[in-house]
């Protein structure tokens, strides 16, 4: 068993060189730091930005997952999307499978008519 830099044991496969190597320009790093600093973004977007920055620093998926308290598969998926589809795609939420949410915040015209609006 190998030990990563944080002193936490992990499997040897997680220590292997990542298949998708993230390389960010200085401007992309600045933009990602801005996403993290501003309070206007959701927690998932901020976590994805942190994953990309740590991946650019050369950390393994396991090290990033441990540091950010996310799954190794999540790190791998964000790293892969960042390399294959670009930084913007890696930061955005993909549609989730399943039925559409049942709640519609805008009432239907018939409901407005019944309410006298």
N, C-alpha and C positions, 0 to 999 in steps of 0.2 A: 504494500500500500504506500502511495506517495503522499506527501504533505504539501499543500499549496502555501503560498506566502503568508496567509493569515493564520497558519498553524492548524487548519482544519483538515482532517483526512478526507480523501476522496478517491474515487476509482482512477485507474491509470488511463482509461479511455478519455476521461474528461481532461486529462493533462496533455493530450495529444495536440498538435498544432491544428488550429481551427481550419476547416475547409473554406470558409468564407472570411477573407481578411478585409477588415474595414480600414480604409484610408481616407481621412478627411482633410480637406484643405483648411488653411487658417481661418478663412471666412466661414466655412461650415462649422468649425469648432466654435467660433464666436456666436453664430446663430443658435447652436445647441445650448451653449451656456446661457444665452439670453432666454431661451425657453425655460430653462431650469430656474433662473433668477426671478422671472416675472411670475406673478400670482394668477395670471389670467388663464393659464392652461390647466387642464385636468391632470390628475395624478398619474393616469396611464401614459399620457403623452410625455410627462416629465420623466417617468421611469424609462421610457423608450429612449429619450434623449440621453439619459445617464448611461444606458446600456451601450449606445453607439460611441459615446466619449470613452468609456472604459475599454471597449473593443479596439478603438483607435490607439489607445495607450498600450495595447499588446497583451492585455489580460486574457486568460482562458475563459471559456464559457462557465466553467465551474467556479472560478474565482469571482467573476462578475455576478453570478447567481447568488453566491454566498454574501458578497458585499451589499447587494441590493435586496436581498431576501425575496428572490423570485426563483422560478424553476429554471433548470438548465435548458429545457426545451424552449422556454420563452426566450431566453438569451439567444439560442441558436436560431430561432425563427426570426427575431428582430434583426440579427446580424445578417441572415440570408436575404431578407427583404431589403435591407440597406444596400447590400452589394448588388443584387439582381435588379431591383426596381428603383433604387435611389433613396436618398435621405427622407424626402417628403413622404414617400410611401411607407417607410418604416415607422414614421411617427403617427400616421393616421390609423384610425380604428377601421377595421374591415367589417362589413355587414355580418351579422350573426345569423346562423341558420335557425329555422323554425318559423312559427307563425308571427305575424306582425303584432305589436302590442295592442291590447284591446282598448286601451284608453285613448280617446281623441280629445285634445284640449280645446279644439274648436267645435262648438255645437253645430249640429246639422241644421240646414235652413228650416226644416220642419220643427225642430226644437225651439229655434228662435221665434218662429211664428206662434208656437204655443205659449211662449213666455211673454209675448206681446212686444217684442223688440222690433 
